Amino acid sequence: MTLRLDEFARNLRGTRSPRTVLAYERTAQAFLASLGKRSDSPTQNDVEQFLIRRTIAGPPARHPREI
């Protein structure tokens, strides 16, 4: 799954702003981390549970802007 994440990020770099790409990468990495060893075959339920947890927890802390 990591290789696909790299490909996804590489594709985004050509069409999105650098901050958007970083935000998408962080979200995808958090999702994969939430799966643990099962990251090779996530299910729709895994995605839904991840999104629900993030919604309940509220927005993530903002990172300081890079200068």
Secondary structure, 3 states (H helix, E strand, C coil): CHHHHHHHHHHHHCCCCHHHHHHHHHHHHHHHHHHHHHCCCCCHHHHHHHHHHHHHHCCCCCCCCCC
